[in-house]
């Protein structure tokens, strides 16, 4: 099946919606209030793990009643397109000096935990005053490392999800909801 992107609605590729647009907006407002309360009276350095967290971060930081600095880090779990590496590799480093700052690392999803664990370890070496993590989704799956996020948007089952920044083969990030991709589309040969 060849997808004609000009006429194809990506929502048709979703088997079921786990979190709709309204629930996402409401939860982001709640997270914004919770994070604002936690860091009241302080400036916050937000580190976004991109590409996945870009939409979540953009919406969340507008809900923060705090002065913030923003930087991004890009992570790869693969040296090339086929062979995974042992630990996620930072391929685009942050530029902020985090020494003495309160830092909040934001990612789209916590599943194995290896990406956030690796980023946190690297950022701890930069001597921030404090370091916490926030994820939109916490997937109910086995962690490869002992790691839990400090702020969580939604707990989800162990299913392959896309939308609201999460992708499959760089597709579906633009969806306003979070849904489970239809099984037959999770590894189509024409995308390989």
Buried (B, 14 or more C-beta within 10 A) or exposed (E): EEBEEEEEEBEEBBBEBBBEBEBBEEBBBEBBEBBBEBBEEEEBBBBBBBBBBBBBBEBBBEBBEBEBBBBBBBBBBEEEEEEEEEEBEBEEEBEBEBEEBBBBBBBBBBBBBBBBBBBBEBBEEBEBEBBBBBBBBBBEBEBEEEBEBBBBBBEBEEBBBBBBBBBBEEBBBEBEBBBBBEEEBBEEEEEE
